[in-house]
Amino acid sequence: MEGLQTQSATMKKINAPSDDPVGVSKLLEIRTDKVNNDQFQMNSKLAQTFLGNTEHALGEITDILVRAKEIALSQSSDANTSEDTRLGVAEEVQQLFQQAVATANRRIGDRYLFGGFKTQKPPIDGEGRFQGDAGQMMVEIAKDVFVATNVSGVEAFNTQPKSSSDFRNNGNSGYDAPPARTPASALESAGAPGPEQSQNVNVFDEIQNLRISLLTGDTEGVRTTLERLDQIQGRVITMRARLGSRLQGIESTGNALERHNITNASLSSAIEDADMAKVVSDSSREEAVLRNALASSHKLIQPTLMDFLK
């Protein structure tokens, strides 16, 4: 009766390890999995926040590049330009440059998005020089599944981020330098592309080059900048596609964790929860048995005053 009353009060058929040692062991495993999955889901939400804001920032950079290309296209012909119009457009390009720097220095809380491991200071200074590194901040979103929550400015704002070992950091230019010229014979024998094909192009350098070409009236320089802006835009679009793939993977992993938690909850309920209909039925039966036993013992043993005096 005591055991059934305890099950009725707690609605659990396992209230102590001794009730079902094997079931208790399985329940502890399930609860451990739930704690781990909850932490993985928190990590996933953190990663989605940073990657979503990074993708939005790259979208703004794309809009800036589109506008810069429009300006370069309109100013690429001497017939359509004059000194006054070039000066006015150059001022707009300067504003685009400042907007690009501000976007590249986007942060969440006190953490800058594009600085790599250097998250406590702006990755891009006022002149467009990179001050971060190529580090990737990894988080675990499932058991032994890691994902980078950031994109380094080296990858995001250069067309050939790994084409040179010279990262021109620490107050210099801040991005990959164009590769040193190699003799044509060596390139042909190695089957490598020419220097023009592998030359690195940087977002901030090209926006500034466009402005300088407009100020100096260098039409050929404006046309060259237009081609380079196309390369940069393609690179940024590629980075946005990669971020989209990461976000999709994180969402799929989160959905799998939720399904796993539901399965564990069902299994835990099957092991631990009491069948209340059976508990009530057994309680009624045991109560009837107890009452009958007490009544029988009362009839068998009927003490009288004479028995007590004896």
Short mmCIF file of the C-alpha atoms (twelve columns), coordinates in Angstrom:
data_MODEL
# 
_entry.id   MODEL 
# 
loop_
_atom_site.group_PDB 
_atom_site.id 
_atom_site.type_symbol 
_atom_site.label_atom_id 
_atom_site.label_alt_id 
_atom_site.label_comp_id 
_atom_site.label_asym_id 
_atom_site.label_seq_id 
_atom_site.Cartn_x 
_atom_site.Cartn_y 
_atom_site.Cartn_z 
_atom_site.pdbx_PDB_model_num 
ATOM 1   C CA . MET A 1   0.000   0.000   0.000   1 
ATOM 2   C CA . GLU A 2   2.823   2.391   0.845   1 
ATOM 3   C CA . GLY A 3   4.559   1.784   -2.480  1 
ATOM 4   C CA . LEU A 4   1.350   2.290   -4.452  1 
ATOM 5   C CA . GLN A 5   0.512   5.465   -2.543  1 
ATOM 6   C CA . THR A 6   3.984   6.842   -3.305  1 
ATOM 7   C CA . GLN A 7   3.537   6.109   -7.024  1 
ATOM 8   C CA . SER A 8   0.123   7.766   -6.935  1 
ATOM 9   C CA . ALA A 9   1.525   10.889  -5.283  1 
ATOM 10  C CA . THR A 10  4.612   11.260  -7.536  1 
ATOM 11  C CA . MET A 11  3.110   9.736   -10.722 1 
ATOM 12  C CA . LYS A 12  6.452   7.929   -11.095 1 
ATOM 13  C CA . LYS A 13  7.060   4.228   -10.847 1 
ATOM 14  C CA . ILE A 14  10.766  4.805   -10.169 1 
ATOM 15  C CA . ASN A 15  11.267  6.891   -7.032  1 
ATOM 16  C CA . ALA A 16  14.539  5.373   -5.857  1 
ATOM 17  C CA . PRO A 17  17.433  3.613   -7.621  1 
ATOM 18  C CA . SER A 18  16.444  0.364   -5.949  1 
ATOM 19  C CA . ASP A 19  13.052  0.421   -7.695  1 
ATOM 20  C CA . ASP A 20  14.672  -0.320  -11.097 1 
ATOM 21  C CA . PRO A 21  18.511  -0.133  -11.248 1 
ATOM 22  C CA . VAL A 22  18.630  -0.729  -15.010 1 
ATOM 23  C CA . GLY A 23  15.935  1.859   -15.710 1 
ATOM 24  C CA . VAL A 24  17.658  4.423   -13.477 1 
ATOM 25  C CA . SER A 25  20.909  3.952   -15.404 1 
ATOM 26  C CA . LYS A 26  19.100  4.574   -18.705 1 
ATOM 27  C CA . LEU A 27  17.340  7.634   -17.267 1 
ATOM 28  C CA . LEU A 28  20.664  9.164   -16.233 1 
ATOM 29  C CA . GLU A 29  21.990  8.707   -19.768 1 
ATOM 30  C CA . ILE A 30  18.897  10.372  -21.226 1 
ATOM 31  C CA . ARG A 31  19.142  13.329  -18.842 1 
ATOM 32  C CA . THR A 32  22.826  13.775  -19.675 1 
ATOM 33  C CA . ASP A 33  21.983  13.789  -23.383 1 
ATOM 34  C CA . LYS A 34  19.319  16.438  -22.791 1 
ATOM 35  C CA . VAL A 35  21.744  18.718  -20.943 1 
ATOM 36  C CA . ASN A 36  24.295  18.359  -23.749 1 
ATOM 37  C CA . ASN A 37  21.680  18.962  -26.448 1 
ATOM 38  C CA . ASP A 38  20.426  22.078  -24.681 1 
ATOM 39  C CA . GLN A 39  23.971  23.480  -24.691 1 
ATOM 40  C CA . PHE A 40  24.416  22.560  -28.362 1 
ATOM 41  C CA . GLN A 41  21.191  24.402  -29.189 1 
ATOM 42  C CA . MET A 42  22.429  27.491  -27.346 1 
ATOM 43  C CA . ASN A 43  25.667  27.303  -29.340 1 
ATOM 44  C CA . SER A 44  23.636  27.007  -32.554 1 
ATOM 45  C CA . LYS A 45  21.623  30.132  -31.732 1 
ATOM 46  C CA . LEU A 46  24.859  32.026  -31.013 1 
ATOM 47  C CA . ALA A 47  26.348  30.897  -34.320 1 
ATOM 48  C CA . GLN A 48  23.173  31.845  -36.207 1 
ATOM 49  C CA . THR A 49  23.241  35.321  -34.656 1 
ATOM 50  C CA . PHE A 50  26.837  36.023  -35.696 1 
ATOM 51  C CA . LEU A 51  26.569  34.439  -39.133 1 
ATOM 52  C CA . GLY A 52  23.265  36.182  -39.860 1 
ATOM 53  C CA . ASN A 53  24.738  39.589  -39.006 1 
ATOM 54  C CA . THR A 54  27.861  38.787  -41.024 1 
ATOM 55  C CA . GLU A 55  25.757  37.890  -44.061 1 
ATOM 56  C CA . HIS A 56  23.788  41.124  -43.654 1 
ATOM 57  C CA . ALA A 57  27.026  43.132  -43.519 1 
ATOM 58  C CA . LEU A 58  28.292  41.450  -46.682 1 
ATOM 59  C CA . GLY A 59  24.966  42.282  -48.308 1 
ATOM 60  C CA . GLU A 60  25.612  45.957  -47.531 1 
ATOM 61  C CA . ILE A 61  29.119  45.646  -49.015 1 
ATOM 62  C CA . THR A 62  27.526  44.189  -52.149 1 
ATOM 63  C CA . ASP A 63  25.216  47.206  -52.432 1 
ATOM 64  C CA . ILE A 64  28.220  49.529  -52.051 1 
ATOM 65  C CA . LEU A 65  30.084  47.682  -54.801 1 
ATOM 66  C CA . VAL A 66  27.064  47.864  -57.099 1 
ATOM 67  C CA . ARG A 67  26.905  51.618  -56.645 1 
ATOM 68  C CA . ALA A 68  30.663  51.963  -57.175 1 
ATOM 69  C CA . LYS A 69  30.345  49.970  -60.414 1 
ATOM 70  C CA . GLU A 70  27.523  52.230  -61.578 1 
ATOM 71  C CA . ILE A 71  29.728  55.264  -60.966 1 
ATOM 72  C CA . ALA A 72  32.713  53.680  -62.715 1 
ATOM 73  C CA . LEU A 73  30.554  52.707  -65.704 1 
ATOM 74  C CA . SER A 74  29.067  56.197  -66.038 1 
ATOM 75  C CA . GLN A 75  32.494  57.847  -65.744 1 
ATOM 76  C CA . SER A 76  34.436  55.430  -67.977 1 
ATOM 77  C CA . SER A 77  33.931  57.553  -71.103 1 
ATOM 78  C CA . ASP A 78  35.509  60.977  -71.636 1 
ATOM 79  C CA . ALA A 79  32.409  62.121  -73.532 1 
ATOM 80  C CA . ASN A 80  30.184  61.730  -70.480 1 
ATOM 81  C CA . THR A 81  32.433  63.404  -67.907 1 
ATOM 82  C CA . SER A 82  33.725  66.805  -66.988 1 
ATOM 83  C CA . GLU A 83  35.947  68.035  -64.210 1 
ATOM 84  C CA . ASP A 84  33.020  69.274  -62.117 1 
ATOM 85  C CA . THR A 85  31.063  66.031  -62.429 1 
ATOM 86  C CA . ARG A 86  34.152  63.966  -61.621 1 
ATOM 87  C CA . LEU A 87  34.772  65.971  -58.445 1 
ATOM 88  C CA . GLY A 88  31.175  65.526  -57.325 1 
ATOM 89  C CA . VAL A 89  31.206  61.812  -58.051 1 
ATOM 90  C CA . ALA A 90  34.575  61.443  -56.309 1 
ATOM 91  C CA . GLU A 91  32.987  62.845  -53.164 1 
ATOM 92  C CA . GLU A 92  30.254  60.209  -53.389 1 
ATOM 93  C CA . VAL A 93  32.901  57.496  -53.801 1 
ATOM 94  C CA . GLN A 94  34.582  58.793  -50.653 1 
ATOM 95  C CA . GLN A 95  31.289  58.396  -48.809 1 
ATOM 96  C CA . LEU A 96  31.007  54.848  -50.173 1 
ATOM 97  C CA . PHE A 97  34.489  54.134  -48.826 1 
ATOM 98  C CA . GLN A 98  33.593  55.379  -45.362 1 
ATOM 99  C CA . GLN A 99  30.364  53.378  -45.441 1 
ATOM 100 C CA . ALA A 100 32.305  50.242  -46.425 1 
ATOM 101 C CA . VAL A 101 34.754  50.759  -43.532 1 
ATOM 102 C CA . ALA A 102 31.882  51.221  -41.087 1 
ATOM 103 C CA . THR A 103 30.184  48.073  -42.375 1 
ATOM 104 C CA . ALA A 104 33.413  46.055  -42.135 1 
ATOM 105 C CA . ASN A 105 33.730  47.211  -38.518 1 
ATOM 106 C CA . ARG A 106 30.274  45.880  -37.628 1 
ATOM 107 C CA . ARG A 107 30.119  44.234  -34.221 1 
ATOM 108 C CA . ILE A 108 27.741  42.428  -31.870 1 
ATOM 109 C CA . GLY A 109 28.175  43.551  -28.296 1 
ATOM 110 C CA . ASP A 110 31.909  44.075  -27.876 1 
ATOM 111 C CA . ARG A 111 32.923  41.544  -30.543 1 
ATOM 112 C CA . TYR A 112 33.845  42.679  -34.067 1 
ATOM 113 C CA . LEU A 113 32.666  40.344  -36.809 1 
ATOM 114 C CA . PHE A 114 35.536  40.474  -39.317 1 
ATOM 115 C CA . GLY A 115 38.589  40.672  -37.032 1 
ATOM 116 C CA . GLY A 116 39.279  36.936  -36.747 1 
ATOM 117 C CA . PHE A 117 40.595  36.228  -33.244 1 
ATOM 118 C CA . LYS A 118 41.191  39.955  -32.678 1 
ATOM 119 C CA . THR A 119 37.620  40.798  -31.709 1 
ATOM 120 C CA . GLN A 120 38.245  43.684  -29.304 1 
ATOM 121 C CA . LYS A 121 39.337  46.371  -31.775 1 
ATOM 122 C CA . PRO A 122 38.084  47.476  -35.209 1 
ATOM 123 C CA . PRO A 123 39.538  45.237  -37.936 1 
ATOM 124 C CA . ILE A 124 39.650  48.087  -40.485 1 
ATOM 125 C CA . ASP A 125 41.184  51.473  -39.692 1 
ATOM 126 C CA . GLY A 126 40.144  54.787  -41.223 1 
ATOM 127 C CA . GLU A 127 42.438  54.296  -44.211 1 
ATOM 128 C CA . GLY A 128 41.169  50.816  -45.062 1 
ATOM 129 C CA . ARG A 129 44.070  48.892  -43.531 1 
ATOM 130 C CA . PHE A 130 43.330  45.488  -42.028 1 
ATOM 131 C CA . GLN A 131 44.317  45.050  -38.369 1 
ATOM 132 C CA . GLY A 132 42.864  41.623  -37.603 1 
ATOM 133 C CA . ASP A 133 43.922  38.079  -38.457 1 
ATOM 134 C CA . ALA A 134 42.573  35.046  -40.304 1 
ATOM 135 C CA . GLY A 135 41.338  33.214  -37.182 1 
ATOM 136 C CA . GLN A 136 38.024  31.347  -37.147 1 
ATOM 137 C CA . MET A 137 35.866  31.168  -34.012 1 
ATOM 138 C CA . MET A 138 34.605  27.577  -33.811 1 
ATOM 139 C CA . VAL A 139 31.632  26.368  -31.751 1 
ATOM 140 C CA . GLU A 140 30.285  22.846  -31.276 1 
ATOM 141 C CA . ILE A 141 26.676  22.579  -32.469 1 
ATOM 142 C CA . ALA A 142 26.427  18.782  -32.062 1 
ATOM 143 C CA . LYS A 143 28.669  16.049  -30.771 1 
ATOM 144 C CA . ASP A 144 31.983  16.402  -32.653 1 
ATOM 145 C CA . VAL A 145 30.362  18.832  -35.133 1 
ATOM 146 C CA . PHE A 146 32.033  22.244  -35.217 1 
ATOM 147 C CA . VAL A 147 31.185  25.314  -37.278 1 
ATOM 148 C CA . ALA A 148 32.919  28.675  -37.697 1 
ATOM 149 C CA . THR A 149 30.838  31.588  -36.420 1 
ATOM 150 C CA . ASN A 150 32.772  34.263  -38.287 1 
ATOM 151 C CA . VAL A 151 34.405  35.184  -41.581 1 
ATOM 152 C CA . SER A 152 37.770  36.891  -41.420 1 
ATOM 153 C CA . GLY A 153 38.171  40.177  -43.258 1 
ATOM 154 C CA . VAL A 154 41.117  38.616  -45.112 1 
ATOM 155 C CA . GLU A 155 38.708  36.181  -46.801 1 
ATOM 156 C CA . ALA A 156 35.748  38.510  -47.175 1 
ATOM 157 C CA . PHE A 157 37.408  41.556  -48.741 1 
ATOM 158 C CA . ASN A 158 40.094  40.015  -51.002 1 
ATOM 159 C CA . THR A 159 39.727  38.086  -54.231 1 
ATOM 160 C CA . GLN A 160 42.880  35.995  -53.579 1 
ATOM 161 C CA . PRO A 161 43.173  35.792  -49.773 1 
ATOM 162 C CA . LYS A 162 45.693  32.917  -49.905 1 
ATOM 163 C CA . SER A 163 47.669  33.945  -52.972 1 
ATOM 164 C CA . SER A 164 50.458  35.516  -50.930 1 
ATOM 165 C CA . SER A 165 52.067  34.827  -47.565 1 
ATOM 166 C CA . ASP A 166 52.539  38.570  -47.018 1 
ATOM 167 C CA . PHE A 167 49.495  39.711  -45.038 1 
ATOM 168 C CA . ARG A 168 50.932  43.245  -44.753 1 
ATOM 169 C CA . ASN A 169 49.598  43.520  -41.234 1 
ATOM 170 C CA . ASN A 170 50.377  45.756  -38.271 1 
ATOM 171 C CA . GLY A 171 49.789  49.166  -39.734 1 
ATOM 172 C CA . ASN A 172 50.819  48.595  -43.323 1 
ATOM 173 C CA . SER A 173 48.265  47.870  -46.032 1 
ATOM 174 C CA . GLY A 174 46.636  45.020  -44.135 1 
ATOM 175 C CA . TYR A 175 45.774  42.675  -46.997 1 
ATOM 176 C CA . ASP A 176 47.526  40.262  -49.294 1 
ATOM 177 C CA . ALA A 177 50.097  41.962  -51.449 1 
ATOM 178 C CA . PRO A 178 50.061  41.170  -55.180 1 
ATOM 179 C CA . PRO A 179 52.332  38.203  -55.828 1 
ATOM 180 C CA . ALA A 180 55.852  38.929  -56.961 1 
ATOM 181 C CA . ARG A 181 56.419  38.649  -60.707 1 
ATOM 182 C CA . THR A 182 57.731  35.285  -61.837 1 
ATOM 183 C CA . PRO A 183 59.601  34.749  -65.095 1 
ATOM 184 C CA . ALA A 184 57.265  33.711  -67.883 1 
ATOM 185 C CA . SER A 185 59.295  30.594  -68.604 1 
ATOM 186 C CA . ALA A 186 58.916  29.403  -65.035 1 
ATOM 187 C CA . LEU A 187 55.149  30.018  -65.152 1 
ATOM 188 C CA . GLU A 188 54.808  28.113  -68.403 1 
ATOM 189 C CA . SER A 189 56.837  25.170  -67.147 1 
ATOM 190 C CA . ALA A 190 54.788  24.981  -63.953 1 
ATOM 191 C CA . GLY A 191 51.503  25.363  -65.779 1 
ATOM 192 C CA . ALA A 192 50.555  28.260  -63.450 1 
ATOM 193 C CA . PRO A 193 48.452  31.282  -64.417 1 
ATOM 194 C CA . GLY A 194 50.133  34.582  -65.151 1 
ATOM 195 C CA . PRO A 195 50.509  37.331  -62.554 1 
ATOM 196 C CA . GLU A 196 47.556  39.250  -63.934 1 
ATOM 197 C CA . GLN A 197 45.250  36.288  -63.306 1 
ATOM 198 C CA . SER A 198 46.383  35.629  -59.730 1 
ATOM 199 C CA . GLN A 199 46.771  39.218  -58.570 1 
ATOM 200 C CA . ASN A 200 44.926  39.981  -55.365 1 
ATOM 201 C CA . VAL A 201 42.196  42.668  -55.407 1 
ATOM 202 C CA . ASN A 202 41.019  44.387  -52.233 1 
ATOM 203 C CA . VAL A 203 37.663  46.104  -51.640 1 
ATOM 204 C CA . PHE A 204 38.932  49.231  -49.943 1 
ATOM 205 C CA . ASP A 205 41.960  49.665  -52.220 1 
ATOM 206 C CA . GLU A 206 39.802  49.565  -55.341 1 
ATOM 207 C CA . ILE A 207 37.233  52.019  -54.013 1 
ATOM 208 C CA . GLN A 208 40.091  54.392  -53.224 1 
ATOM 209 C CA . ASN A 209 41.640  53.733  -56.660 1 
ATOM 210 C CA . LEU A 210 38.328  54.668  -58.249 1 
ATOM 211 C CA . ARG A 211 38.257  57.924  -56.306 1 
ATOM 212 C CA . ILE A 212 41.848  58.771  -57.265 1 
ATOM 213 C CA . SER A 213 41.172  57.995  -60.921 1 
ATOM 214 C CA . LEU A 214 38.154  60.315  -60.859 1 
ATOM 215 C CA . LEU A 215 40.115  63.118  -59.218 1 
ATOM 216 C CA . THR A 216 42.967  62.829  -61.725 1 
ATOM 217 C CA . GLY A 217 40.754  62.330  -64.758 1 
ATOM 218 C CA . ASP A 218 42.281  58.899  -65.481 1 
ATOM 219 C CA . THR A 219 39.597  57.310  -67.644 1 
ATOM 220 C CA . GLU A 220 41.644  54.186  -68.260 1 
ATOM 221 C CA . GLY A 221 42.082  53.783  -64.503 1 
ATOM 222 C CA . VAL A 222 38.319  54.032  -64.046 1 
ATOM 223 C CA . ARG A 223 37.791  51.256  -66.611 1 
ATOM 224 C CA . THR A 224 40.371  49.048  -64.882 1 
ATOM 225 C CA . THR A 225 38.669  49.660  -61.535 1 
ATOM 226 C CA . LEU A 226 35.355  48.585  -63.047 1 
ATOM 227 C CA . GLU A 227 36.817  45.176  -63.939 1 
ATOM 228 C CA . ARG A 228 38.325  44.768  -60.486 1 
ATOM 229 C CA . LEU A 229 35.070  45.733  -58.784 1 
ATOM 230 C CA . ASP A 230 33.414  42.912  -60.742 1 
ATOM 231 C CA . GLN A 231 35.954  40.468  -59.298 1 
ATOM 232 C CA . ILE A 232 35.391  41.736  -55.765 1 
ATOM 233 C CA . GLN A 233 31.618  41.520  -56.096 1 
ATOM 234 C CA . GLY A 234 31.922  37.915  -57.242 1 
ATOM 235 C CA . ARG A 235 34.081  37.146  -54.220 1 
ATOM 236 C CA . VAL A 236 31.600  38.718  -51.803 1 
ATOM 237 C CA . ILE A 237 28.702  36.827  -53.397 1 
ATOM 238 C CA . THR A 238 30.676  33.602  -52.977 1 
ATOM 239 C CA . MET A 239 31.229  34.362  -49.295 1 
ATOM 240 C CA . ARG A 240 27.517  35.043  -48.810 1 
ATOM 241 C CA . ALA A 241 26.706  31.688  -50.428 1 
ATOM 242 C CA . ARG A 242 29.113  29.962  -48.038 1 
ATOM 243 C CA . LEU A 243 27.480  31.674  -45.085 1 
ATOM 244 C CA . GLY A 244 24.082  30.573  -46.329 1 
ATOM 245 C CA . SER A 245 25.317  26.988  -46.452 1 
ATOM 246 C CA . ARG A 246 26.568  27.239  -42.878 1 
ATOM 247 C CA . LEU A 247 23.273  28.653  -41.667 1 
ATOM 248 C CA . GLN A 248 21.353  25.908  -43.427 1 
ATOM 249 C CA . GLY A 249 23.603  23.267  -41.857 1 
ATOM 250 C CA . ILE A 250 23.137  24.775  -38.387 1 
ATOM 251 C CA . GLU A 251 19.357  24.814  -38.846 1 
ATOM 252 C CA . SER A 252 19.333  21.171  -39.961 1 
ATOM 253 C CA . THR A 253 21.482  20.162  -36.996 1 
ATOM 254 C CA . GLY A 254 19.182  22.052  -34.620 1 
ATOM 255 C CA . ASN A 255 16.136  20.268  -36.019 1 
ATOM 256 C CA . ALA A 256 17.887  16.915  -35.551 1 
ATOM 257 C CA . LEU A 257 18.643  17.799  -31.922 1 
ATOM 258 C CA . GLU A 258 15.000  18.700  -31.320 1 
ATOM 259 C CA . ARG A 259 13.859  15.364  -32.750 1 
ATOM 260 C CA . HIS A 260 16.420  13.593  -30.570 1 
ATOM 261 C CA . ASN A 261 15.101  15.391  -27.478 1 
ATOM 262 C CA . ILE A 262 11.526  14.365  -28.323 1 
ATOM 263 C CA . THR A 263 12.599  10.746  -28.735 1 
ATOM 264 C CA . ASN A 264 14.461  10.829  -25.413 1 
ATOM 265 C CA . ALA A 265 11.445  12.383  -23.683 1 
ATOM 266 C CA . SER A 266 9.196   9.576   -24.961 1 
ATOM 267 C CA . LEU A 267 11.677  6.923   -23.845 1 
ATOM 268 C CA . SER A 268 12.087  8.561   -20.435 1 
ATOM 269 C CA . SER A 269 8.333   8.658   -19.963 1 
ATOM 270 C CA . ALA A 270 8.025   4.977   -20.856 1 
ATOM 271 C CA . ILE A 271 10.698  4.049   -18.303 1 
ATOM 272 C CA . GLU A 272 9.823   6.375   -15.445 1 
ATOM 273 C CA . ASP A 273 6.167   7.378   -15.551 1 
ATOM 274 C CA . ALA A 274 3.607   5.284   -13.703 1 
ATOM 275 C CA . ASP A 275 0.478   3.875   -15.317 1 
ATOM 276 C CA . MET A 276 -2.046  5.746   -13.155 1 
ATOM 277 C CA . ALA A 277 -4.991  3.515   -14.153 1 
ATOM 278 C CA . LYS A 278 -3.047  0.448   -13.033 1 
ATOM 279 C CA . VAL A 279 -1.860  2.207   -9.845  1 
ATOM 280 C CA . VAL A 280 -5.444  3.152   -8.861  1 
ATOM 281 C CA . SER A 281 -6.721  -0.341  -9.651  1 
ATOM 282 C CA . ASP A 282 -3.938  -2.003  -7.645  1 
ATOM 283 C CA . SER A 283 -4.484  0.409   -4.741  1 
ATOM 284 C CA . SER A 284 -8.187  -0.481  -4.601  1 
ATOM 285 C CA . ARG A 285 -7.418  -4.181  -4.719  1 
ATOM 286 C CA . GLU A 286 -4.757  -3.981  -2.004  1 
ATOM 287 C CA . GLU A 287 -7.025  -1.863  0.167   1 
ATOM 288 C CA . ALA A 288 -9.776  -4.499  -0.116  1 
ATOM 289 C CA . VAL A 289 -7.286  -7.254  0.743   1 
ATOM 290 C CA . LEU A 290 -6.076  -5.307  3.771   1 
ATOM 291 C CA . ARG A 291 -9.597  -4.684  5.030   1 
ATOM 292 C CA . ASN A 292 -10.512 -8.349  4.639   1 
ATOM 293 C CA . ALA A 293 -7.342  -9.427  6.451   1 
ATOM 294 C CA . LEU A 294 -8.111  -7.058  9.343   1 
ATOM 295 C CA . ALA A 295 -11.699 -8.272  9.544   1 
ATOM 296 C CA . SER A 296 -10.612 -11.918 9.574   1 
ATOM 297 C CA . SER A 297 -8.018  -11.324 12.276  1 
ATOM 298 C CA . HIS A 298 -10.622 -9.454  14.334  1 
ATOM 299 C CA . LYS A 299 -12.980 -12.456 14.263  1 
ATOM 300 C CA . LEU A 300 -10.234 -14.893 15.162  1 
ATOM 301 C CA . ILE A 301 -8.957  -12.856 18.081  1 
ATOM 302 C CA . GLN A 302 -11.785 -11.434 20.209  1 
ATOM 303 C CA . PRO A 303 -10.342 -10.499 23.600  1 
ATOM 304 C CA . THR A 304 -12.839 -10.144 26.482  1 
ATOM 305 C CA . LEU A 305 -12.589 -8.601  29.931  1 
ATOM 306 C CA . MET A 306 -12.198 -12.098 31.453  1 
ATOM 307 C CA . ASP A 307 -9.271  -12.815 29.081  1 
ATOM 308 C CA . PHE A 308 -7.681  -9.569  30.160  1 
ATOM 309 C CA . LEU A 309 -8.195  -10.395 33.910  1 
ATOM 310 C CA . LYS A 310 -6.630  -13.805 33.409  1 
# 
